[in-house]
């Protein structure tokens, strides 16, 4: 079976998830704005928006209307584990 190419939004979501996993983006940190991410990663705004949806579906970020998108979890860590003292 051949490896299928990944969509750009999945690549972007994986890159942001890696930053979250490494601690570069800790819980509570704000992601750059959509337009800043287009410049930073060299992708379209549609790709950024789909990547953010993907990250929300993975439980890694939450978006607050008119406030931004914030890290709420770590990849591979159950939600209860994030909140241990």
N, C-alpha and C positions, 0 to 999 in steps of 0.2 A: 504494500500500500504506500502511495506517495504522500509526502507531507504537503498539505494544502496551504496556500498562502493565507496569512492572517489579515483581517481587515485592519485598516489604519487606526480605527477607534479602539480596537482591542489592543494593538501595540501601545497606544498612548495610555490606555487604562493600566496595562501591565507595567509601564514605566512609572506611572504615578504610584501604583501599588508597591513597586520596589522601593520607591522613596519613602513610603509609609513604613514598610517593613524594616528598612535600614535605620529609621529614626530621624531621617532628614526632614520628614513631615510628621511630627508627633501628634498624638490625639489633642484636639483643640486648635491645631494650626489651620490657618486659612489657606486654601488653594489660591493660586493667582487667578485673576479675573479671566473670563473667557477670551477676551481680545489679547491679553498678555500671553495666554497659553498658545494662541495661534502663532504669535511671533516667536515664543520660546521654543516650540516644537516644530514650527514650519508646516502646520496643517490648517485646514479650513475650520471655520467656526462650527460648522455642522459636525465635523469630526470631534471637536472638543466637546460639544454638547452630548454626542452619543457616548463618548468616553466617560463623561460625568454620570450619565444614566447607568452605564455599566458598573462604575464604582459604587453608586448607590445600591444597585442590585446585589453587589458583593458585600454590602454592609460596611463599607469602609468610609464613606462620606455621607454627609447630610447637607442639603441645600436649604438655606433660609431665604425666602423671597426678599429682595432688595438688600440683603446683608452679605451673601456670598455662600461659598461651599466650604465646609469644615470637615476635618478628619475626625471620625468618631470611633474607628476600630483599627485593628491590625490584621493583616492577612493571616489566615490559618489559626487565629486565636478565637476561641468561643467567646461570645459576648460577655458572659459572666466572668471569664478570666481577666478581661480588660479592667474590671472594676475592683479587683482584689486590692486590699490595703497594702 
